[in-house]
Amino acid sequence: MLDEAQLRRCPGAYVATGYSNDNISILHQQVRAANLAWALTRLNKVKHGSVVAIVGGSFSGLMIAVSLAVQRRCIVHIYEKADRLLDRFRNSHSRFISVNLNSRDLPPRFDPSYSRAIYKPPIFQWSEGTASEVAHRWLREFQTYYADLPIFLMTRAEVVGCRPRPDGRVKLTIKGRRGSTVDHTVDLAVFAVGFGNEQNRLSIDDFSYWKSGSALQYRPGLRTAKKERVLISGCGDSGVVELMHYVFRDFRHEDIGSFYPAGCGIESFVQPMLEQSNFWSIRYSHEIAQFDKDVISELAWFFTRKYLIEANPFFENEVMRGLRGRERAVEILYRQIYHRTGALLSKHLKRRIRPYGAGEDVEGLRDVIQRLPPDVQLQIKNELKSDISRLASAELDQNMREVDPGHFFNLKAYRQRRLGRFEIWMNDVTPTMYTDAISPANLIYLRLCQCVEDIRFVQGKLRSVTPRAGGYDVRFAGGRRMIFERVASRYGTSHDQAMEDILGKPPRKMHFGDRLLEPAIVIDESGLDKTGTGTVRREDAAFSAISRAASAASRKATDKEEAPVLSKLLYVRSLWMPRIKKEFKDPIYSNPQGWLSRRLKRGGGVNYLHSDGRDL
């Protein structure tokens, strides 16, 4: 777990997301944060009295801060560049957050409103609601920990630098409220910055995803009888939600569960379809097990496919002979990735690898691939990324078209909700509006919208969006030009350049899966009872440890009446303005961090002032 999360440029720093681009929901971030906190304490990276910096005050930041503080008597600094915790979500009153809607797994008998979450975190257990509601529930729970634990919050504090020190500690450079910078040295740092801010590369005059969603935004103009042209650029999960606002009358995001065709068994088609797709077999190759996780999935797939073709040279021609239309187009894309992988391997190995070279030493190729440096493997993976996304788009479109609307949907009920006042266009760089960035549940919503409304698609990157009287002049790559009355950009999130420079490139991800999402299971076998039978108990080690520690921390909070008092406000100010420490003779305030660290190491209790939560 720690290896996957470690910041390569700074051994004492970690990334709470583990650099993953899959399963990025709040619930998955909680699981990663809990597992990372458990691993850090389990291997004594965080000890009693340690000073830990958490960069980011959103869901994963709060989760890992509390998880560490309850397991160890450590000092936790939270650095948040906004004015308050969970700022983006507290300002979002129309966006809906669910524990399972954006999961990459679609379990049997799935229902967005009633299905249980696939994880039950030990702390911050939350239920669905608008973003602002969920955020305030989190803050109420966080306040109970913040009042009695050595957690210190610094808002308007942007981390702009992270450097290792010779003693193994970490030096962070913080930019404050007035633009000045100050260095803070900590024992360990965790970057819980999520997945960045929403992208709007062309600065389109558009509502942010988190600030949109009001029904007033989607009402058609009253001055014209013709349909308004709408362009939704970006076909990910947020693009599908934007689409539903324009397809269905008075659609509200919080009511999205009522649009899901529950009970019809559609998930029994969608999830197996994903797992049996060609693009899935490339990205998540099962053959990777034979390489003992030393080879990335894409290369494991290439080797296995080459082995199959060498054994049966006529295999691919036989497959192609029976294909027509979209199936043939998908197979061609699949072959192109195979040839491109072989070309990339030849380039990096400096030897020719013929994808269809009969009689070639396949076993020898396996040995060469296993010796390929991880950085080179990652480079090949990045160069194949766009090709695999195109294959995924074409294949998803082909397979989702096989969903018989009459079999799964009661279209009459959905068409009664149809707004029917817009000419809707979707846009992405992929060949279809189906992309691998869409969760399985939203694949179903997109298909539902297709069955209700005539949705057009235009492929190509946006080159420019120029406001004009009553609309926008949009130019696409390749020279195509169109006029739209409304344009919405939904490109997902990304970090700014400063944070990208700090985080660096992802570490060596050599296997299918996500170590920070794979629970550490503890098996406890009890002794035999009088009847001669025993029990075996399996539990998630991280969740169990945090749950027990949180319960113990809440009990100890009532036993500190005679402990010394430390003002959190003065503690934080002493970090920003070291000169104020000279004004105090009391060691508590002349060196509050050193005093608190020593006291926590000895197990002493502390009472905290200014911890009623008003500064959160």
Secondary structure, 3 states (H helix, E strand, C coil): CHHHHECCCCCCEEECCCCCCCCCCHHHHHHHHHHHHHHHHHCCCCCCCCEEEEECCCHHHHHHHHHHHHHCCCEEEEEECCCCCCHHHHCCCCCEECCCCCCCCCCCCCCCCCCCCCCCCCCCCCCCEEHHHHHHHHHHHHHHHHCCCCEEEEECCEEEEEEECCCCCEEEEEECCCCCEEEEEECEEEECCCCCEECCCCCCCCCCCCCCCCHHHHCCCCCCCCCEEEEEECCCHHHHHHHHHHHECCCCHHHHHHHCCCCCCCHHHHHHHHHCCHHHHHHCCHHHHHHCCCCCHHHHHHHHHHHHHHHCCCHHHHHHHCCCHHHHHHHHHHHHHHHHHHHHHHHHHCCCCCCCCCCCCHHHHHHHHHCCCHHHHHHHHHHHHHHHHHHHHHHHHHHHCCCCHHHHCCHHHHHCCECCCEEEEEEECCCCCCCCCCCHHHHHHHHHHHHHCCCEEEECCEEEEEEECCEEEEEECCCCEEEECEEEECCCEECCHHHHHHHCCCCCCCCCCCHHHCCCEEEEECCCCCCCCCCEEEEEHHHHHHHHHHHHHHHHCCCCCCCCEEEHHHHHHHHHCHHHHHHCCCHHHHCHHHHHHHHHHHCCCCEEECCCCCCC
